[in-house]
């Protein structure tokens, strides 16, 4: 989910990201990893963009990755092989605070070979730059802040100034996804207008992706726990993805329900607007 949101932002607001990371509003176009090799490295968060004279390589990470430094070197070599005259800028952007030392690693060392790249830890960044650019607004919730709810209200004010309804809805949906890393779902819904987000096709894609993830994980648990317990686990995941936290009364109702009831409720969840639409 986070990977798709990051790609959406970087590809649709490339000038905002170029201004932030390169210091100038360069117009960038998407560069497919397949142009660099017949067998691209597997990296869901990989973003490659190019102009006439440079290539921008971004990796957004929610968790530290031990293979990151080698991946940076590998892609640098691949780009050099394909575009030997282009300058390459490589940036790893960590989204979520962690105590791992890996988020401070900014080079790869192999014998006499040293390759360096840039690392940004969003939780250490001031929000000032992010609040000024539409494409960066969703990331502002992850910047340095003592109170995320205050920051989210600031972001909402910025979103309200965007005149294009589609753009505003898409950016609000992206903001909601990132806010989920630092805030409770109910608080996010209180501050962000869900009616606007639901007008966004991008929001619907995010929602469907989340529900599919819950479906797959729930099915795997079902194989291990038995059919009824698996159905409960599946429905719980879908409800959390769709509506946020689930009350104890609903959890109790799920655990005591028959398989037929669980399956009927599961069939309703994709179309339901409220919990009442599911549990009539």
N, C-alpha and C positions, 0 to 999 in steps of 0.2 A: 504493500500500500504506500509506504513512505517513498519507495523508489519511484513509483509512477508519478507521485505528486512532485517530487524533485525534478524529474524529467520534464513534466508539463511546464513548470515554472521556468526552468533554464532555457527550454526551447521556444517558449512563447514570449518571454521577456528577456531575450538574450542581451539586449543593449543595457538593461539594468544590471545584469550580472557582469557584463564586460566592464561597465563603469565602476562597479564595486571592486572587482578583482584585478582589473588591468589599468584602471585609472582613466579610461577614455571610452566613450560610447561606440564601440566597434560593432558593425553589423556582422552577425555570425550566421552561418547556416549549418545544419546538422551534418555530421560526418559519420557514416556508418562504420562500425568496427569491421565489417566484412571487406571494406576497402583496404584494410591493413594486413589482413591475413585470411587464408582459407579457413582457419580454425580460430575464431576470436576467443579471447579469454572469457570465461564465464564470470560476469560481474553485473548483477541486476542494477546496481546504482551507477553504472558507467554512463557518462555523458561526454561526448566528443563533438566539438563545434569548430568551425574554421572560417577564416577570412582569406584574402589573397596572400597575406604574409604571415599568418600565425594559426596555431591550433590551440584550443583551450580544452584541457582534459580535466573534468570534474568527477570526483567520487564523493557522494553523500553517504555517510555511515551513521547508523543508529548505535552500532556496537563496534568495538575494536576488532581489527582483523590482522592476524599475524602475517598474512600474505601480502598486505598492502604495499610495503616498500618494494618488494620484488615486482609487483604488478606495475608500479610506477615506472620502474626501469624497463620492464618488458614493453610497455606501450610507448615509451620514449624511443626505443630502438625501432619499433615497428613504424612509427610516424616518420622517423628519420629515413628509413628505407624507402618509404612511399613519397615523402615530401622533404628531401634533404635541405632545401633552402628556407623552409618555414621555421620560424621561432615557435617553441612549444612552451606553454604555461600549464603546469600541473598543480592542482589544488585538491586536497582532501578536506572535506568539511564534516566535522563530527557534530551530530545534532544533540546527543543526550549526555549529560555529565556522567563521568565514570572515574574510578580511581586507578584504572589501568594505565600503566606507563606507555602503552602502545600509542595512545593519542598524542604523545609528545615526540614520537618518532617521525623524523622528516628526511631520512636518507636511507639509502641501501648501500651496504659495504660488502664487496667481494674482492678479496686480495687488494690489488692496487686500484680497483675500480670503485669510485664513489659517485653515487647519483643522488641529487637533492631535489626536493619538491617542497611545496608550501603546505602548511597545515593550519586550519582554522578551527578553533573550538568555540562554537557559537555562544556557549554559556559565559565566555570570557569577553564577549564583544559588547560594545556600547550599542544601544538601540537607535541612536541618532540617524545613522545612514540608512538603516532599514526602514524607518518610519517615513522617509522622504521619497521612496521609490515604490511604485505599485507592485512590481514583481518581487520585491524583497519584503513587503509587508507581512506575508505569512510566516517568514522566518523570525520576525521580530519577537514573537512570543518565546523564542528559545534563547534570546540574548540575555545579558546580565540584568537581573531584576530581583528585588527582595519580595515582591508581591506580583505573581503572574496575572491575577485578576485585574490589577490596575493597568498592567501592560496591555492586556487584551482589550480593555476599554479604549486605550489610546489607538490601538490598531483599528478598532471598529470605527473610530472617528475618521481615520484615514480612508477606510473602505467606503464610508458614506460620501466622500468627496468624488468618487469615481463615477462619472456620468454614464458610461456604458453599462447597462444592466447585466449583460452576459459576463463581461469581465469582472464586475463587482461580485456576482454570484460565484464565479469560479474561484476568485481569490478568497472569498469568505469560506468556501468549502476547504480549500487548501489550508487556511488558517485553523479551521476546526480540527483537521487531521494532526497538525503539529502541536496544537494546544493539548491534544490528548496525551502527549508525553509528559506534561507538567501539571495538568489540571484534571479535576473530576468531570465526567461527561455532563452531569446536571448543571454545573456552573458554566460550562461552555455554552450549553443551550440557553441559559439565562441571559448571557451577554450577546451572543451571536443570534441573528434572526434566521431561524431554520426555514421559514417560508421563502426567504430569498435564496437560500442555498438549494432548496429543492427545485428551483427553476433552472439550475445548472446541470447540463448534461454530464459535465465532469463530476459533479457530486453523485449523480446516479451511478456512474461507472465505479466510483470509490465505494459506494454502498454495496453494489453487487459483488465487487471484489472481496470486501470484508465478509459478506455473507457466504461466499464460496469458500473462503478460508475457514470459516467456522464450520461449514458443512463437511469439508474434508477432514478436519481435525476431530470433529464429533464422530464421524464414521470410523476413524481409526480407533478411537476410544471404545466405540461400541463393540468392535471385534474382541477387545480385551476384557470388557466388563460384562458382557452379556447383552442381549438385545434391548431389554427394558432400560437398564442403566445407561446403555449407549444412546438410546433415544432421548433420555433426560439430559445427558451431557450435550448432545447435539442441539437440542432446543434451547438450553441455557446459553450456549455460545452464540446462537443466532439472536436471541433476545438481547444479550449484552451488546452485540454488534449493532443491533437495530435501535435499541432504546436506552442504552446505558445500564446503570445498576438496576438489578432486579430485587424486589422486596422479598422479605422472608416468607410472607404468606404465599407468594407465587412460587417460590422455591419449594415450599412444602406441598403445594398443590401438584407440582410436577412430579415429585418423588412418589406421590400416592396415586398418580393417574395410571390408567391402563395404557397399553401400547396403542390401542385404537385412538384414544384421546390425544396422546402425544403426537401421533402421525397427523391427526386432523388439525391440531394447532400448528404443526410444522408447515402444513400446506397453506395456511392462512398468512404466515408471517411476512412473506414478500409483499403482499398487497395491503397489509394492515397499516393504518396510520397511527393507531393507538393500541395500547394493551387490551382495551375493551373489545376491539375488533377481533382479537384472537380468542380471548377467554369469555365467550358469551354464556 
